[in-house]
Amino acid sequence: MYKRSQSALLLRRFGEARRFMQVLVGPRQVGKTTLARQLAEEIGLPARYTAADEPEAKDSHWIEQQWEAGRALCRGAGGPQPALLVIDEIQKLHAWSETVKRLWDADTARGLPLHVLILGSSALLMQRGLSESLAGRFELTALSHWSLAEMQTAFGFDLERYLLYGGYPGAALLVEDPQRWTHYIRDALIEPTLARDVLMMTRVDKPALLRRLFELACGHSGQILSYQKMLGQLQDAGNTTTLAHYLDLLAAAGLVAGLQKHAGNQPRRRGSSPKLIALNTALMTASAGLPAFTGPERADARGRLVETAIGAWLLSAGAAEGIETRYWTGGNREVDFVLSRGDQVVAVEVKSGGRRDHLPGLAALAAQETLARKLLVGADGIPIADFLQTPPGAWFV
């Protein structure tokens, strides 16, 4: 079975510490549960896996019951022995972090060597609980959608298959049956995330608007769209503040994000029109239907898939390296992606087909500020597949 790079990292962390709490967060279906089971098998300790979405999981008393079962694994004839407790989807329980803090601190006082691995698909809820109650008691690992390199290694995906079917490992074996694959993405990923995960994060007064915004973002992924134009297309009596908030929620759920404009003035960045990016190309193709992206007459649609795949890669891999991803416009000129780390700036222009020697957007941005690199991806520049397999931090060296 294929193992993601985080497996070795987690194995080393658990091996170095007598007692350790690790938190894994990430969108649905990116392999959190599989990674946890692999880890439990590899460390060779008595382990208990349980999930907070089971029918009997209601409140903090359930956490205490599971914790006691984990403590029981630590009992040995020669004294307490290390064991592992894995709790999945814990953010679904009210006041979970306060309960975990109390139990963890009690074990600390007793010297009980119980390792704890906590999994959650709602990054916003998880981070809120962690910052409020568990500060200084855990390490956090964020799992993203699978990259081209990972899908290639595990399932033999080439670039074209990756663009169409994205980075969901659970759906990879269904690609030979496009209709079944489409239903899986819609019913097992999109619908539960919109209907449950996002609504758990905070109060959503207009869930129908949230759903239509997701569909709009997938339909316009790779494009800059003002909030006013969104409101016009959504035909809802909402406002731009509501849309910006809902877009943040969709990003926290691993669905779509709105890139901010690269500018020196922070308020201007936040107030700019967002560039919409689906965080997995599968969300685009499953929402609109695969036929909308296949065939020689679909060159524009393929171009949006390419730009979306690159944007999603830069957002996920770049965040892990402390890189901020934005876009830039000036007049009628545009740079697809602008990467910033410290005082270094890298500009990225994407061309999915044809030759493009003159890039006015890059030249215009370079006239305004110093760029560490000006990159052309696609056409006669860096091959798209190579770019999608190169850590974004490599462009800052």
N, C-alpha and C positions, 0 to 999 in steps of 0.2 A: 504494500500500500504506500502511495506517495506521501511524503512527509514535508510539510512546509518548513521554511528556515527557522521559524519561531520555536519548533520542537526542540532543536538542539539548545537554543537559548534557555528555554524553560527547564530543560533537563539539567543544564549546568547550574542554574539558580537553585533548584531544589537540592542538588548535590552539594552545594557549597554551604548551605545553612542547615542547622539542626532543626529549625522550625521556620516556616515561611508561608506568607499569604500572597498569592498571585491573583490578579484580576485580569480576565480576558474580555474585551469588548469588541463588538463588530456587528455588521449587518447580518440579517438572516442568511443562512445557507452559505457561509464562507468557511465552514469547517471548524468552528469552535468546539463542538461536542466531539468530533472525531479526534481533534488534537488533544483534548483532555483525556480521552480513552487511550490514545497512544502513549501519552505521558504516564498515565497510571500503570500501564503495562511495562514500560521501559524502566521506571524507577524501582520496580520490584517490591513495592511496599503493599501491605494490606490497604485496600482502597474501597471507598463507597461512593457511587454516583447516584445523585438524585436530582429531580427537576422540579422547580417551583410552579410549573404549569400543570402538575398532576392534580386531579380533582380534590384530593385531600389537603392540598397546600393552600391554607387560608390566611394564616397570620404568623406572628412571631413565635407562637407555640410550636408550629410545625418546624421552624428553623431549629428550635431547641431540641426537638425530638431527633432530627437528623444529626445534629451536633453530638448528642449523646450516643447515637449509633456509631459515629466516627470515633468518639472517645473510647468506645468499647474495643475498637480495633487496636488501640494503643496498649491494651493490657497484655502483659506477658509474664511468664514464670519468673524471669530474671529482672522484672521491673518494667516500667513504661517503655514501649517500643514505638518508633516512628510509624505513622500511618497517614493516609491521604483522604480528605473529604472533598468531593466535588459537588458544588451546588450550581445548577444551571437555571437561567432565567430568573435570578433572584430579585431583580428589580420589580417584578410583578407583585411582590409582597409589601404591604405597608410597613414603614419604619424598619426595613430590613437592616440598614446599616447600623442603627443603634443596637439592635439585637446582636449582630455579628461582633460589634465592638465589645459589648459586655462579655460575651462568651470567649472571645479571643483574649481579652485581658485576664479573665478568670484562669484560663489555661496557662497564661504567662506566669501568673502568681504561683500556680501549682507545679510549673515545670513540665507540663504535659506536651510531648513532641508531636502534636497534630498539625500536619500541613493542611492548608486550605486553598482550594482553587475555585474561584467564583467566576461564573460566565454570565454575560448579559448582552442582549441585542440592542438595547436602548442606551446609546452612549451618553445622552443628555441626562437621563435619570441616574445612570450608574455614577457619572462624575459628580452629580449633585450629592448623592449619598456618601461618596468617598471623601469629598472635600469637607463635608459637614461633620462626619463622625470618625472616619478611619485614617485621618492624616497621620503619616509616619508609621503606618502598620502594614503597608502593602507595596507591591510593585505593579505597575499597569502595563499591559501589552495590548495594543490595538491591532486587530486583524482587519485587513481590507479585502475588497474583491480580489479574486485571483488574477494574476498578471498573465501576459502572453507566455512568458517563460514557464510559469507554473502549469498552465493549461497545455502547453506543448509537451512538457515532460510527463505529465500525468495522463494525458488523453490524446496526444499526438496532434493537437490543433495546429494548423498553419495560420498565417495572418488573416486570410479571407474568412476562414471558419471562426476565428476569434472575433473578427469584426461583426459577424452576423449573430453569433451565439453567446458572445461575452464570456465573463469569468465566473460562472456559477458551477462549481464541480458537481453538485447534485443533479444538474440537468444535462451534463455532458453526454451521458449515455443515451439520451433521448433524441439527439440531433438527427438521427437517421429517420425519425418520424416527426417532421416539422410540426404537424398539428398537435401531436401529443406534447412536444416540447413547449409550444406556445401556451397550451392550457396549463402546463406545470408552472411556467413563469408567472402567468396571470393569477392562477388560483392558489399556488403554494408560496409565492413570494410577494407579489405586488399587493394582492388583496389583504392578507394578514397584516402586512406592514402598515397599510393605510387604515385598515379597520380597527387594529388593536394597538400596534406599537406606537404610532404617532399620537393617537388619542390618549395614550397613557402619559405622555411627556408633560402635557399642560392642558389647560382648558382650550378647546377649539370650538368657537361659537358657530362656525360655518363649515362643517365637515364636507359638505358638497362642494364648496368653493375650494377647499384643500385638495380634493380629488381632481377637480377640473384643472387646478393649477399644475398638479403633477402631470396630467395628460398634455397640457399645453407645453410644459417644459420639455417633455420627451419629444413632442412634435417640432420644437424649435431648438433642440439641443445643438450647440455649436454656434448659436446666433445671439447677438445682442438685442435685447427687447426691453423697452422702457416699461415701467410699472403702469403708466397711463395706457399704453397699447395693450398690456395684459388685461387691464380692467375692461377695455373696450371689447376684447375678444371673449373674455369670460362672462360678460353681460351680467355683472353682479354689482350690487350697491355697496361693495366694500370700499376700502381705501388703500393707498399705497403702503401705509404702515402695516396693515393686516397682511398684505401680500408678502412684504419683506419678512415678517414674522413667520408666516407659513412656509416660506422658502427655506428659512433657517431650520425649521422642524423637519422638512423633507431631507435636508442635507444631513442632519443629525441621525436620521433613520437610514442613511446610506442609499438614498434614492436619487435625488437631483440636487445640484448646488447652483448658486448664482455667483459667478466671479465678480469681484469689484474691479473698478478701473484703477490702473496704476497712475498714481498722482502723488505729489509731495504733500498735499493737504489731506489729512485723514477725514475730516467731515465731508470733503468733496468725494472721496472714495466711497463712503457709505451712501451718499446721496445719488451716486451715478446709476445709470441703467445697468442691470446685471447682464453678464454673458451666461446663458443657461448651459449647464453641462449635466447630462445624465451620468451617474457614477458607474454605470455598467451598460454597455451598448445593448445587452439583452433587453433592457427596459424599453429601449426605443423600438427594436424589431418586434418584440412581443406585443407592445401596445398598438403599433400601427399595422402589424402583420408583415411577415417575411417578404411577401411579393413586392411590397413597396420599396424594398432595398436590393432586389436582384434583377439581373438583366442589363444589357448594354445601355438601355435608355435611362437607367437609374444612376447615372454618373454623379449627379448632384447629391442624391441620397447617400451614395457611398462616401462622398466627400465629407458629409456631416458625420458619418460613422467614424471616419478616420480622425477628424478633429475631436470628436467626443472621446474616442479611445485614448488619444494623446492627452487631452485635458484631464480625464479621469485618472490616468497614470500619474501625471504630474501632481495632482491633488493628493492622491493616496501615498505614493512613494515619497513625494516631496515633503509632506507633512512630517513623516518619520525622520527626515533629515533636517528639519528646521527651516524648510524653504517655503516661502509664500508664493502662491500662484495667482496672477491677475491677468488682465488684458490691457491694451492701450489703444486709444483713438485720438486723433488730432485732425480736425477738419474732416476730410473724407478719406483719411488714411488710417489704417488699423494694423496693429501687431497682434497676432492671435494669442500669444501667451508671453507674459513677462514674469520671470522668476527672480525673486529677491532673497538674499541671505546676507545679513550684515549690511555692509555698504557695497556689495557686489550685485550687479544686475545682469541677467542674461535674457536676451530677446529670442523668441522662437516663432518662426513663420511656417505654417503648414500648407503644403501643396500636394493634394492627393493624386494629381495627374497632370501631364503636360509639362512643358518647360517654361520656367519663369525666371528670366535673368535679372529683371529689374524689380526690386522690392521697395517701393516708395515708403511703406510703413516703417520698415527697419531703418531706412536712411533718415526719415523724419525724427524718429525717436533718438537715434544716435546723435542728431544735431542738437538735441536738448540736454542729454546727459551722457555720461561715460558708460559704455556697455562693456562688460567683461567678455561677452561673446555675442555674436549674431548668428543664429542657427537657422538653416533652411532644412525642413524635414519633408521628404518626399520629392517628387520630380527628379531633378539631377542633384539633390542634396543628400542628406543622411537618409538611408533607407528607413522606411517607416518601422519595419520589424526590428531593425537594430536599435532605433530610438526607444521603442517600447520595451527593450530589454537592457537598457542602460540606466543605472541609478541616476536620478536628476542631479545629485551632488557631484557627479563626475564632470559636469559642465562648468563647475566653479573652480576646478583645479588649474 
